[in-house]
Each structure stands twice: as structure tokens, then as C-alpha cells.
Amino acid sequence: MNIKNNKVIKFIWRVFLYGFALFGFGVMAAYGVFQLGWTNNKGGVDKNNRYLADMAKFDAKDGIIKTDKYLSENLAHLAILSRFYPQNAQLISSALSNENANINKMIAACEIGLHENTQYQKALNDLSAAFRSIPYQKQEKTNAIEWMNTPEWGVLKQAIVKDKALIDSAARLCGVEPRLIVGCLVGEQIRLFNSNRESYKRYIEPMKVLNVQSQFSLGVNGIKDFTAMAVESNLKNEKSEFYMGKRYEHILDFSTSDHTAERVSRLVNYHNHFYSFLYTGCILHQTALQWKRAGYSIDNRPDILITLFNIGFSESHPSANPECGGSHINVAGKIYTFGVIGFNFYYSGELLKEFPYEAKTFID
């Protein structure tokens, strides 16, 4: 028994010893392999390397879609991408407002996996060829909206920006999108700039300020006294089709007993145009409510709202087919209507940083 036990113990000991030796050898071998770098995964050159290298030439400035050099190419890529992967196209489109976004490289990131998609590549080639078939046309005028090429528009933009705080404040008080108020202002000021050239040359152009009227129409937006009185009455009259609600009843309350003098003083103020903007906003809001109560919403029709601002309450007749128009305005020898000038501005993208589009045109 002792002999057998000794043999078993020796066998177990040898197994343990040899096993430990093999384990140690394995550890040392693994360490050596690691030190020699035999286990390193050096990877390889990606098959898209050349494509990515080509894209590297586009810096952030060139990458913006509005850059003339790459405009048609980017439009073609985005148009096709939207048909195959609308989510990616939407994300890229949303980045356009970011001045540091590189649109070319954003498109490239999506298209890396689409090189072998024959349907995508065919559609892209066809549309790109169509874009390239139309060469860039050199134009003497830089803006497709012709009246915006006039020097008067450059002056007016600077004057409007000076009043941004007043416009925003008035807009908040009467529950109207500021850009819509500016649309009315643009039509009236462009008309004045071109009809009263002496005043424009003498005061407006050098000082970059808005033209204030003080006779038949009042203020920078040319509001007639009887229109202003109607606005004030509509604020208080709950039975009026133009009534804006309790929230707005007191925004035009007078501080003196002489309402006529105070009204004129409010509008004909050469240094502060706040009330011109406030009355304008009220006219827009009241008119929109009149149409909404009649069953016709024109909240998304700045051309109609600006036309109705121009022609007045008495000419506002809600209908299923409203018409854009208003006063005729001569700008550089071409005739425009008040409503079209307002529409041009509203959707032009001009002054968009100062007066962005808002989710709601009116707050009722």
C-alpha cells in the first residue's frame, strides 16, 4: 500500500510539475510574441482612401452648399440622397445653418457605402449631368429679386436693422411674427424712397434711417389716423370681428385725455418708431383673426396679409380666393404691387439672422 501510494503521489507530482513548466513556457512564449509585435493588427488601407483624400481638398468654406463653385454638385447629391435616404438628406440640410459645417464631407460620409449601388450612381450621374449642362450665367445684377439690386435696398436694410429692438418689442406685445411686420415696412419704405427722392438723398441715404410721414399718412409705415382709431376700437370691442382678446385690450391705452394729439405724437416720432410697428402688428393680427373667424386662415399667406395691411380694413373681405396686390410702386422703372414686394422680402432670406421665421405667425 505504501509503495502504491508513493507511486500515485509521484505521478501527481510529475503531472503538476510538467503542467506548471508548460504553463510557464506558454507565458514566456506569449510574452515574446507580444514583444516582437507579431500579434499587432496593422490593418490595411481602406478601399475608400483615395475618395476620402479627394474630399480633403474641400475646406469648411468651400463645403457650404451656397458656394457657387460646388452649388450644382451639392444640390444634385442632396436631391438624389433624399430619394434613397431622406433622413440623411434632412440631417445634412439642417446643417446648412451651421457656418462651420462642411456639406461636401457630410455627403461623402453617406456616399462611402453607396459606390456599388448602381441605381443610386445612375440617378446621381444623370442629375449631375443635367446640372452641368447648364453653365453658370454671368449676371450684371446679383439678386434674382430685381428691386433688391437697387442702392435704396442696401440703405433700407441698414435702417431696418437699427430698429430691430423696437420691432421685436412691438411684435411680442401684439403677438405677431417680427418678420411679417418688417414685410409691411419694406413695402412702405421702398415706395417712399422712390417717390420722395429729395428727402431720400438729403436725409435717408446719408443717415441710414427710416422715412417718417407726417401728413396724410403717419409714421414709418404710413398708417392713416382713421385706421389707427379703428385698431384702438377693435382692441376694446369684444363683439368686433377684429377683436384680439383680453390679453391685448390695453396695449394701446392712452396716457392723456387728448387722444388725437397723443396718437399723432406716437406715430410721428422721428427718433422712436415703436408705435408705428405696434399699430402695424395690430392691423395684421386683427385682419388675420377676421379671416380666421370667417373660416379662411391666411396665417401662412404673407402676400395677402401685407396686401390687406396696405389697402385697409374696409377692403378686407374674407373669401376662399384672396388676391395679392395693393398700391403700385415704381422701383427703378419697374412697377410692383405692395403685396408682391412684401412677399419678395418675406421669403427672400434677406435679414434672416435679425428676423428669423417663427413657428407661429400669430399668438392668439
Steps between C-alpha positions, in 0.01 A plus 500: 500500500781737587673422172180561304431823686852621427456429128171692490652794680802500267268484195290791623817695577642439151169607337496817709866573430479441127172693479649793685805490273280499189294786638814700569632428154171614349509824695857570398425418136196726498704778655767457236248505217343815645837670536592415144175658380381185327150547644459862388207557261647743254173510308508620144427795274127554468367455149345847528830669584539674164139618513554646847826661390316670215239629744773643725552784254166647599544724800209624709455814291484313170281235657201725555233423244449865412853525358459560128783266405330190643137609508365283218701196607379518857142556394516194275643282775247619759208460262589139422595416859157621613333241274704213643573610856279800588613498863864561402401767250295674767788494748734652243245765405458590867874562525487777241436755773827402667770713343766246595323205341678341204220385272726326248649278768162432659378375164821299457444325834162376376621403155795286609270200513312588183776465240375156398132596508446513124154652527627783718805563283294507180252748647786714629683500167184588307410793724859624527524497121182705479641757742831517316323552168388843623806721540511774760358815350688820572247760608550872539254488789571275795145450630219320316253734674567797280404786731747364757784597267431870554720708731184601684457144625852500641424819691161373619648179640736697721219726619276203585771326701540814710137456609521127570450536876191718453353265239556195719352673803187613313460156343509325837245742642245445223571131439631525144808357330752787468591408141140555390505853642824563313332379179251787530778742588705405194213568260424842649862612525592386148202701376613809692863462397400511135220756515677758716846511348596835650433383854675173429815666367510766769421304816430131455801384297775673700349422842366151423170566676135426422279757329230639731174634353310777676216613271236276339659184640698475819822343614745266327220269387263767368207426733202729454340655809161335441671161465681553828167593666341182365787293642449656844124438485544137391721431801215590739198365313441135584227480234728621222610249239847653546513454880837360613406384852538609863875467489528788253224738613728754667813501283402834340348675801559875503671688783329835430143617433594644159499176300534669163815690591648201679425270206678731257789542742534124525517442129686813390805443715823545310712339768285209618286298258365255757135597459519481122603137538243432772208638296626305198509178700149560631366559150655173382375305800149643489469433128620141538242440774222645283580250225544211742160566657350499151651157441803600290842492663761721333762462772736343246430756229728800560418627150130528590558636851735770371258586219215539751720714723554727201138530384341526847228344714217622279634297205557182700234252387573138599465255213631168377710664229681807636705708257844651545539862387463845650664828410722514192860588573752612241851373578773576247246528218317176579155482660434272798202462729531555873409138572760355264778714648403377846489140376839543330658617821330249728627198308825650368715393793623859535547611865421145607749512786333810643142395423476119477192303406303396807288193567182706533413818312253613767445432869126520567 
